[in-house]
Amino acid sequence: MRWLALLTLLFLPQTTLAEEVVAGLSQDSISITANFDGSDLLIYGAVKREEPIPQDSLLDVIITVEGPSEPVVVRRKSRTMGIWVNTSGVEIDRAPSFYAVATSRPLADILSQTEDLRRRISTRQMIRSVGAPTEITDSAAFTEALIRLREREALYVLRENSVELKADTLFSTDFDLPADLIEGDYRTRIFLLRDKKLVASGETSIDVRKVGLERWLFDLSREEPVIYGLLAIIIALVAGWAASAAFRLIRN
């Protein structure tokens, strides 16, 4: 019976996707140095098909770049006795440090809420907040505040109509990565959709690491915090003395 089952599996018809993603990156690693001021990332690819291009629906492409996730505390300020103070806060369990979305058409026109919930594509779906205190009745407002703040800092980006799609086969887009990237693996995802439904997807990653002096200082602060603190004090004293000496020289 076991051999019969194996033979049955061998001769079952093989199912293949009608469309598949074949993609590449302009760089798969980024080095953060002392003078790092950001980087450009080009994502490009093609749609692999075993059959002719479907003519009854449009092909749409969504590309995302996601930085390492981390918990974040978002606080609300209120005016008390004429002073703005923190009066309440919510700890968001998980939020990407960087998140960018590029689309071939407006996001609402090509992505259904069902697919968004399932694949977690939009910025809002990438943020997980489930443990708000009982006295907080509008926890969603804290998530919206985090999104607005990081949009102003260019850490959360939505670039609609920025994916160039040629002949329903070749696609490309570019992202501006900011200077304040944190270390880690940055996940890139590519989604192909028709009629707001996912037909194929692909995923890869970019390694972002500190190198040189930045790497040495980072490791020193984690492994030898006392030495790092003393070094910071010495550097501050030397810088202060140098500035004072230069000022006296200018005066004389």
N, C-alpha and C positions, 0 to 999 in steps of 0.2 A: 504493500500500500504506500510505503514511503517513496519507493521509486516511481510509482504511478503519479504521486503528487508532484514530484520534481519534474517529470516529463511534461505534465500539464502546465506547470509554470513556464517551462522553456518555450512551449509552443503557443503561449498566450500572445495575442497581438500587442505590440509595443506602442504605448501612447507617447506622443511627443507634443511639445507645445507648438502651437501654430506660429508664435513669434517669441523670440528670445533676445536678451540683451547681451551685446558684446561691447564692453566699455574699457576706457583707459584714462589715466591721469597724467597730467604734465609732470607731476612729481609725487612720489609715494613716501617721502620723508621731508621734514622741515626742521632745520637747526635754528634754535633760538640763541643768538649771540648777544654780546653787550650792546651792539648797535642795531639790533633787529627792529625794523619798523614796519613789519607786516609782510605779506607775501601774496602773490597772485596764483590762483589755482585754476587750471583749465581741465574740465571734464568733457570727454568726447566719446563717441561710440557709434554703433550701428545696430540695426534690428535684423537679426538672422531669421530667415523664413524658409520653410519647406514647401510653402504654397504661395500662389500669387497674392499680392497686396489686397486685402479686403476693400471693396469699393462702397460698401453700404454704411461705413462709419468712419469718423476721423480718428487718427492716432494722436494721442496727447502724451506729453512727457513731463514728469516731475523729477527733479533732482534735489537731494538734500545733503547737507554737510552738518554733522553733529559732533560737538566737542564732548569731552568727558562730563558726566553728570555728577552733581553734588547737592547736598542739602543746603537750603538757604533760609535764613530768617528774614521775613519782611515785616517791618514795623510801621505802625500808623502814628503820625504826629497829630496832636490836638493842642489847641491854644488854651493854656491854663494860667490864670492870673497874669495875662499879658505875655506869657512865654510859651514858645512851641516846645513841647516835650513828647517823648514816646509814651503813648498811653496803652497800646495793645500791639500784639505781634502774633504772627503765625509762622510756624516752621514748615516750609515746603519740603516734602520728603526727597524729591528728586527733580532737578532742573538742569538741562544742559548748559554748560558754561558758554557755549557758542552754538547757534543754530541758524542755518540759512536755507531758504527754500527758493528754487528757481523753477519756473513753469513755462510751458509753451503757449498757454493761454491763461486767462484769469482763473485763479484757483477754484472759485465757486462754480465755474462753468464746466470743470473737468473732473472734479472730485466730489463724490457723494459723502454724506455724513456717515453712512455705514462703512464705506471703505476707509474713511479717515479714522473712525473708531477702531477698526480692525488693524490697520497698518500704522496708526499713529504718525501721521504725516505733517499735519499743521502744527504750528508752534504750541498752540494751546493744548493739544493732545500729548505733547512731549513732556508736559509738566505734571508731576504727580503730587497731589496734596490731599491727604486723607485724614490728618490728625489735628484739625483745628480745635482749639479749646471750646468748651461748651458755651462760653459767654460770647463767642464770636459768631454772629448770625449771618455775616456776609463774607465768608472765607473766599469766595470767588473773586471778590474785589482785590484781595491781596495778590492773587495770581495775576490779575489784570495789571496791577501796579508793577509787579516784577517785569512783565512783558514790556510795558511802556518804558520802564527805566532802561532795560537792556536794548530796546530799539533805539533809544536816544544815544546809547553808547556804541551802536553799530555791532552789538553782539547777537542780536536777533534780527534777521533780515528776511524780507519777502520780496522777491524780484519776479513779478509776473511778466509774461511775454518776453522773457530773457533767454529762453532755450531756443536756439535756432534749429529748426527741423527742415531737412531737405528731402524732397521726394518720398516722404513718409518712411525714410530709411536711416539717414545720417542725422545725428544730433550733436550739439555742443553748447556749452555755456561756460562762463568763467565767474569765479568768486574772488572778492577781495577779503583776505584774511587779516584781521586787525593785529596791531603790535602786541596787545596784551593777551595773547594766547597762553593757556596753561598747558602743562605737559600732559601727554597721554595719547591714546589712539583716537583719531577722528574718523568716524564712520561716514562713508558716503553711500547713498542709496539712490537707485534709479528705478522709476516706476513707469511702465507703459500702460496706458489706459485707453479704452474705447467705450463710448457711451457711459462714462463715469465709473466703469468697472475695470478692475485690474486684470491685465492679460499676461503680464510678465514683469519680473523685477530682477535687479542685480545689486550686489553689495561688495564694497571693498573698503580699505582703511588706509589712513595716512598716519605715519609715526611722527609725532612732534616731540622733540627733546631739546633740553638746554645743553649747550656745549661750551667748552673753553672756560673763561672766568665765571660766567653765569652758572655753569654746572658745578664748578668748584665751590663757589659761595653757597649755592643751594645745598649741596651735600654737607658742607661744614656746618650750616645752620641746623641741619637735622641730626647729624652725628656728633658734633662737638659744640653744643649751644653756648657753653661757657667761653670757649676760645673765640667763637664767632662774636659774642657780645663784647669781649675785651678788644678784639680787632676793630669792631665798629667804633668803640670809644676812642681808641688810638687814632683811627682815621679822622674822626671828628675833631680831636685835639690838634692834629697836624694841620687839618684844613683851616681851623680857626686861627692857629698861629701864622700860617702862610698868608691868610687874608689880612691879619693885623699888620704883619711885616710889610706887605704890599701897600697898605694904606699909609703907613708911616713914611715909606719911601716916596709915595706920591706927594705927601704933604711937604716933605723936605725938598 
